[in-house]
Structures are given as C-alpha cells and as structure tokens.
Amino acid sequence: MDVDLRKLRYFVAVAEHRHFGRAAQALFIAQPVLSRQIRAFERELGCPLFTRSTRSVELTPAGKQLYDEASRITAVVDTALRRVREAHRGGQRLVVGFSPGLHVSDAIRAFTASHPEVEIDVFPLRWWERDAPLRDGRAHVGYLRRPFDDSGLRTVPIGHETKVACLPVTHPLAGRHTLTLADLDGEPILDGRTRRPSSLEEKFELIASGQGVALVPVSVARSYSRPGLVYLTVTDAPPVETCLAVPESGRTGPVPDFLDIATATLRSAPPLRPLS
C-alpha cells in the first residue's frame, strides 16, 4: 500500500500529544477532521493504533511500533526536502540543535560575527531524542547532555552541571534545603522509562499534581521554573557532562568553524550555580 505522509504526520502528532484536541491545535486543523483521518489510517493499515477513552489516548503495540518507524520516516523526508530547497537557493545554512535548558545563543552570535553569510537555524531537541536529529540530518551540530549514543559522532566536552530534585510544593521533603539520593528511595521517579511525557511542560505538570518526582539538570530547572514546584540540590548526585556533537560524516561546510567558535564560547561561560 502507498503510505499517505499527511496521515502519518497526523498520527505522530496524536502519538506525541496523547490527546486529539491538543494534536489538532498543533496541526491547525479541526479535531473531527483529525479523528476521521486517524480512523481512515487505521482502516488502511488493518489494525488499531490507539486505545481511546474519555480521559486518555494510548498507543497500541502496533501504534508504538509505527511511532518508532514514523519518526524516522518523517525526519528523513523533511531533511531531503530541506536539502532540495537549499540546493535551489544556494548559500550556506547551519542547523544547531540544543537540549532543553542549554543555551547556544552566545555561540551563535560569536559565529555570526565572523560568518555573516551563513544562515543559522536552531532546533530544540526533545528530551527523549538526544542524538537522533544529528543522525537523520535534522541538525548539523548538537549541544547535548550525556548519556547518549555517541557512536559515529565526534564529541567535544564543554563542562558539567549538577542535578536537582524537582518536587511538588506539597511534598514532605519540599521544606528541606538539600537532599541526598537516599532521601528519594521509594519515590516514583518520572524518568521516561515507565511514563514518557510529550514535553517537559507536561512532565512538570505531572510532578506539580503529585504524580512523581524527577532529577533534572540545574539549567532545566532554571529554564522551566514555575509555581507549584520546588527544586532542591541533591548533594551526592553525579554531575551531568555537556558536550557539542557532530556526525563524523558531516563535518563539512561551516560546521568545523562553528564547532571551534562554539567550543571556545561555551567553555568560557560562567558555570550555573546550584539553586538556593
């Protein structure tokens, strides 16, 4: 059968939002239209992709498999179309990916000062993707945190940052000044292995509502500060290494110069202090 890429993108949106209404808003279409398209897609495939209830939308085993495949397929198509347009326009373009909480603006400004002819785009890396956009071509350079799969990538260490515990303000430990890992024994940890929110905003909303706690880098805590949450330093949590990464096969064009400038700029930035 021929796969309709539009329906595939609709499916990915619902899979990521776990909600037809929010997915429809993100796609700028009406919710009934989206529901009809997904039902038609399921009929074409001959299997259900979602289990639906009045409160939630979850992927079936077939849906989970399709989501893993669809993310790669749509990324490859998007990258191919982008390269076609770039070839038509000429000129140079660089896409810089960055993990949540990490900031590349200083490095981009420093690079643009000496390379004004290069068009720069930024690409927020979803917290569960990490290195994937470097491998499928959506980003040329990534500013990442370990751990991630660095096979086939050249990585340049930048620094380290501490982790803090994110708790709801109603939690019994919320009044403490610091914690240890032992203090969190037995706590439900939202780490993506048992439940994967579609965004950090959703993750923090779950924490604020008492669904669990999380260990997050201090830069994420500073970038996503909000009422209902407290962030406490975990004194014995190992630090997280930050680094720049580029594909071994993709170090051409403006990438080497950007890597050199970004390395010097990011390494000279003052370290983030732990939250008080």
C-alpha positions in Angstrom: 0.0 0.0 0.0 1.1 3.6 -0.5 1.6 5.5 2.7 -0.1 8.9 3.0 2.6 11.1 4.6 -0.1 13.6 5.7 -1.9 10.9 7.7 1.4 9.7 9.1 2.2 13.2 10.4 -1.3 13.3 11.9 -0.6 10.0 13.6 2.7 11.3 15.0 1.0 14.4 16.4 -1.6 12.4 18.3 1.1 9.9 19.5 3.2 12.8 20.9 0.3 14.7 22.5 -1.7 11.7 23.6 -4.7 13.9 23.0 -6.7 14.5 19.9 -7.7 18.1 20.8 -4.1 19.2 21.5 -2.8 17.4 18.4 -5.4 19.2 16.3 -4.4 22.5 17.7 -0.8 21.8 16.9 -1.7 20.8 13.4 -4.0 23.8 12.9 -6.9 21.6 11.9 -10.3 20.8 13.4 -10.4 17.9 15.9 -13.2 16.0 14.0 -11.1 16.1 10.8 -8.1 14.7 12.7 -10.2 11.9 14.2 -11.6 11.0 10.8 -8.1 10.9 9.2 -6.8 8.7 12.0 -9.7 6.3 11.7 -9.2 6.1 8.0 -5.5 5.4 8.5 -6.3 2.6 10.9 -8.7 1.1 8.3 -6.0 1.3 5.6 -3.4 -0.4 7.9 -5.9 -3.0 9.2 -5.1 -2.5 12.9 -5.9 -0.1 15.7 -3.2 2.4 16.5 -4.7 3.9 19.7 -6.9 2.8 22.6 -9.3 5.6 23.3 -11.2 6.5 26.5 -12.9 9.6 27.7 -9.8 10.5 29.7 -6.8 9.4 27.7 -5.4 8.2 24.4 -2.7 5.5 24.4 -0.7 3.7 21.7 -1.5 0.1 21.0 1.5 -2.3 20.4 1.1 -1.7 16.7 0.9 2.1 17.3 4.1 2.0 19.3 5.9 0.2 16.5 4.5 2.6 13.9 5.5 5.6 16.0 9.1 4.4 16.2 9.2 4.0 12.4 7.2 7.1 11.6 9.5 9.4 13.5 12.4 8.3 11.3 10.4 8.3 8.1 9.1 11.9 8.5 12.5 13.1 9.6 14.2 11.7 6.5 11.6 13.1 4.2 11.8 16.6 5.9 15.6 16.6 5.6 15.5 15.5 2.0 13.1 18.3 1.1 15.0 20.9 3.0 18.2 19.9 1.2 16.4 20.2 -2.2 15.3 23.7 -1.3 18.8 24.6 0.0 20.3 23.4 -3.3 17.9 25.6 -5.2 18.6 28.7 -3.2 22.3 28.3 -2.9 24.2 29.7 0.0 25.1 28.0 3.3 22.9 27.0 6.2 23.6 25.6 9.6 21.1 24.0 12.0 22.1 23.9 15.6 20.3 21.5 17.9 20.2 22.0 21.7 18.9 20.0 24.6 16.3 21.6 27.0 17.8 24.2 29.3 21.1 24.5 27.3 21.6 27.8 25.5 23.6 28.3 22.3 22.8 32.0 21.6 26.2 33.3 22.7 28.0 30.8 20.4 25.7 31.7 17.5 26.4 35.4 18.0 30.1 34.8 18.1 30.0 32.7 14.9 27.7 35.1 13.0 30.1 38.0 13.7 32.7 36.3 11.6 30.4 34.3 9.2 27.5 36.6 8.4 26.9 34.8 5.1 25.8 31.6 6.9 22.1 31.3 7.7 21.6 29.8 11.2 18.6 27.9 12.4 18.1 26.5 15.9 16.4 23.1 16.6 15.1 22.3 20.1 15.9 18.7 20.8 13.1 16.8 22.6 14.3 15.3 25.8 13.9 11.7 24.6 15.6 12.2 21.2 19.0 13.4 22.2 21.3 12.4 19.3 18.7 11.2 16.8 18.4 14.6 14.9 22.2 14.5 14.2 21.8 11.1 12.7 18.8 11.8 10.5 20.1 15.2 9.3 17.6 17.5 11.0 20.6 19.2 12.8 24.2 19.6 11.8 25.6 20.3 15.3 24.1 19.4 18.7 24.7 20.9 22.2 23.8 17.8 24.3 24.0 16.3 27.7 25.2 12.7 28.3 24.2 10.0 28.3 23.5 9.5 24.6 24.7 7.1 21.8 27.9 8.7 20.6 28.8 6.1 18.0 29.6 7.7 14.7 29.7 11.1 16.3 32.6 13.4 17.2 32.0 14.9 20.7 33.7 17.8 22.3 33.4 18.1 26.1 32.1 21.5 27.3 31.5 21.2 31.0 29.4 19.7 33.7 26.2 20.7 35.6 24.6 19.5 38.8 21.3 17.8 39.1 18.4 18.9 41.3 15.3 17.1 42.6 12.1 18.6 41.3 9.2 18.1 43.8 5.7 19.4 44.3 5.5 22.1 47.0 3.2 19.8 48.9 5.8 17.0 49.2 7.1 16.2 52.7 10.7 16.8 51.6 9.8 20.2 50.0 10.9 22.2 53.1 14.4 20.8 53.1 17.4 22.8 51.9 19.2 19.9 50.3 18.6 16.2 49.7 20.6 13.0 49.1 19.8 10.2 46.7 18.9 8.1 49.7 16.1 10.6 50.6 14.5 9.8 47.3 14.4 6.0 47.8 10.9 4.7 47.2 9.8 7.8 45.4 8.1 7.4 42.0 10.6 8.9 39.6 9.4 10.3 36.3 12.4 9.3 34.1 10.8 8.4 30.8 11.2 4.6 31.3 7.8 4.0 32.8 6.0 7.0 31.5 7.1 9.4 28.8 5.5 12.8 28.7 5.4 14.5 25.4 7.1 17.6 26.7 8.9 19.0 29.8 5.9 21.2 30.4 3.8 18.1 30.7 6.4 16.4 32.9 6.4 19.3 35.3 2.6 19.4 35.4 2.6 15.8 36.4 5.1 16.5 39.2 3.1 19.5 40.4 0.0 17.4 40.6 1.7 14.8 42.8 2.3 12.1 40.2 6.0 11.7 41.0 9.4 13.5 41.3 12.3 13.9 38.9 16.0 14.6 38.9 16.8 17.3 36.3 19.9 19.3 35.4 20.1 22.7 37.0 19.8 24.5 33.7 16.5 22.8 33.1 15.3 23.9 36.5 16.2 27.5 35.8 14.6 27.5 32.4 11.3 25.8 33.5 10.7 27.4 36.9 7.0 27.6 37.7 4.6 27.8 40.7 3.8 24.5 42.4 7.3 23.1 42.2 10.5 23.3 44.3 14.0 22.4 43.2 16.4 21.0 45.8 20.1 20.3 45.3 20.9 16.6 45.6 24.4 16.7 47.2 25.5 13.2 46.0 24.0 13.1 42.5 26.7 12.7 39.9 27.2 15.7 37.6 26.0 15.7 34.0 28.5 16.3 31.2 27.6 18.7 28.5 29.2 18.5 25.0 29.0 19.5 21.4 28.4 16.7 18.9 28.6 16.4 15.1 28.3 13.4 12.8 31.7 12.1 11.8 30.5 12.1 8.2 29.0 15.6 8.3 32.0 17.8 9.3 31.9 19.9 6.1 30.9 23.5 5.2 30.5 25.8 8.1 30.4 23.0 10.7 34.2 22.9 11.6 34.3 26.7 12.1 31.2 26.7 14.2 32.5 23.9 16.3 35.7 25.8 17.1 34.0 29.0 17.9 31.2 27.4 19.9 33.7 25.3 21.9 35.6 28.4 23.0 32.5 30.4 23.7 30.6 27.8 25.7 33.6 26.7 27.7 34.2 30.3 28.8 30.7 30.8 30.1 30.4 31.0 33.9 29.0 27.8 35.4 25.5 27.8 36.7 25.2 28.0 40.4 23.1 25.5 42.3 19.6 26.8 43.1 19.2 28.1 46.6 
